[in-house]
Amino acid sequence: MKTKSLSALAIAFLLGCNANGAGNDNFGTVAATSSALHLGEGQGGDDQGEDRNGRRDVRHVLLISVDGMHQNDLRWYVANHPNSTFAKLIHSGSEYINAAASNPSDSDPGGTALMTGGNPKSTGIFYDVEYSHKVDEAGAACTPGQPATGGDVIYDSPDDALANVPDFIAPANGAFPSFDEDGSIFAHGVDTDPAAIMNLKFDPETSLNSGTFPVDPKTCKPITPWDYLGVNTIFQVIHHAGLRTAWSDKHEVYASFNGPGSNGQSIDDLFSPEIDSQAVMPDGFPYPQDDDWAHINAATKQYDGYKVQAILNEIDGLDHSGKTHVGTPAIFGMNFQTVSVAQKIRSTPTTLIGPDANGHYTTSAAEAGGYQWVNGQLVPGPVLSSALDYVDAQLGRLVSAIHKDGLAGSTTIIVTAKHGQSPQDPNKLITVQDGPIISAINAAWAQAHPSNTSLIVAGTDDDLWQSYLSDNSQAACDFVESYLWNHTAQGFDVNKNPVTVQHSGLAHIWAGAAAANFFGVSVDNGHYPDVFGKVQEGIVYAKPTKLAEHGGMNTGDLHVLMVVSGPGIPVQVESGPVETTQVAPTILALLGLNPHALTAVQIEGTRVLPGLEGPHRRP
């Protein structure tokens, strides 16, 4: 259903409630009107004529994921910054106000959903750190053809070829993965010139450590991230059509987006500096906070800035480094991490200050992260407001570059998010450490089963519950479900006061066959969590250092922004439900390719976003 304005009910749903339960008046509606920013108004360059639907021939799609950004963040920002790039994009294109991220809503499967059009049922990707009963553990003894023994499937920064670089400030404090993943830019991972990261090149043979990959029991060979994926990707379809592809993200292991059978080569230009590496200021000195790029918001902006520069270079027809002319990709884009970090951290500096007369830098004083109640309204706090300003300014730079290079008549921009973040209201936050819960379940099981002291062998619990079991019989799954539901757990509220939560912090649990049914897979699928739980809103399984997390299925996790702006894109506000999986077939349709070339689209029936349907033009 398409509307030009939002009903009062829709506004109340989108924007949450004030302290009295009323709608948040700071989030106004924005009429869908034309704007000078409309990308279709550019002239020159490779601007093409219109097709038979009145839509100009799109040659480039720029996909942006603002990780963590909710639809109500967008509405608040536009209402308070009516001349912003965000405002101009929604005025000049299609805004989908009821868009949902994947479930689970972590960075992966969230990223995979955007690139394949599929949910875990077809992609086989349930989380970025997961487990599978269908693989063998990395490094474990393996005999080809023997039944799988089960193992971790961790496609994350531990897979970097150089994953343990001693802390630059205090080596005794531990280690970080290298910024360049494999030491190809920084000898031994010692980063004294972070800007040199622009020279990073992905090598499917050397950038990652295959010794950390899960093992295929049929062959006893490591399973690469791209071959673990169960369906093909937009990069494969577009690359196969003879068009250039590029992507920038936070881990090199997102080379998984190359897709199965690609040998890691369907993304022509993959640029993914490691966000978990130690943050280093432009002068080569580590940030004084002594942490990674994802825990200092000033550093996160610097980090995102390298990816922005990569996109600017690609708009100019260069590779991400800016050194080689290759032509502007048909599909390219990046994720912004700045907003997600600002939502999660309690206190952090927002700004890098410098250089001073000696060429050195420092940071601004720490400010409050997350959301705040101001005059009865829940609004972004200073760090999050700054993060939104930063992303808006960078989007403005990208749009300006597209116009400058004469690409406005042939480029469509899609802005969405892999995931949201929950809770938004800090007063709902309760952090619970899951370790004691898992230990208690294992101990209770061992009393009746002395030969099995570790029933729960794996699982990642952010703001959801996932347990993989050594005995995944229905009886064992039911045991875990019963224990979780019938026991309390200890946690801390936002002020770090101790609280007790019922049902281990969960609102609903699916166990065994019920979990398989939830995901739409067979009971013997082997990849889904044996016990899966939705948390009570506000529960985050972590130490009391975070304000929010993602991965779960509450509104804050799932309800993300979705904006499409470009030549021939209808100016509309679409209030019907859509999913981020619909981005993948939409990209192919915009480029004149067949959305049904995607396996997940065939399996799940994923549709092009409403109003953007049209016949494909290229074979």
Buried (B, 14 or more C-beta within 10 A) or exposed (E): EEBEEBEEEBBBBBBBBBEEEEBBEBBBBBEBEEBEBBBBBBEEBBBEEEBEEEBBBBBBBBBBBBBBBBBBBBBBBBBBBEEBBBBBBBBBBBBBBBBBBBBBBBBBBBBBBBBBBBBBBBBBBBBBBBBBBBBBBBEBEBEEEEEBBBBBBBBBBBBBBBBEBBBBBEEEEEEBBBBBBBBBBBEEBBBEEBEBBBEBBBBBEBBBBBEBBBBBBEEBBBBBBBBBBBBBBBBBBBBEBEBBBBBBBBBBBBBBBBBBEBEBBBBBBBBBBBBBBBBBBBBBBBBEBBBBBBBBBBBBBBBBBBBBBBBBBBBBBBBBBBEEEBBBBBBBBBBBBBBBBBBBBBEBBBBBEBEEEEEBBBBBEBBBBBBBBEEEBBBBBBBBBBBBBBBBEBBBBBBBBBBEBBBBBBBBBBBBBBBBBBBBBBEBBBBBBBEEBBEBBBEBBBEEBEEBEBBBBBBBBBBBBBBBBBBBEEEBBBBBBBBBBEBEBBBBBBEEEEEEBEBBBBBBBBBBEBBBEBBBBEBEBBBBBBBBBBBBBBBBBBEBEBBBBBBBBBBBBBBBBBBBBBBBBBBBBBBEEBBBBBBBBBBBBBBBBBBEBBBBBBBBEBBBBBBBEBEBBEE
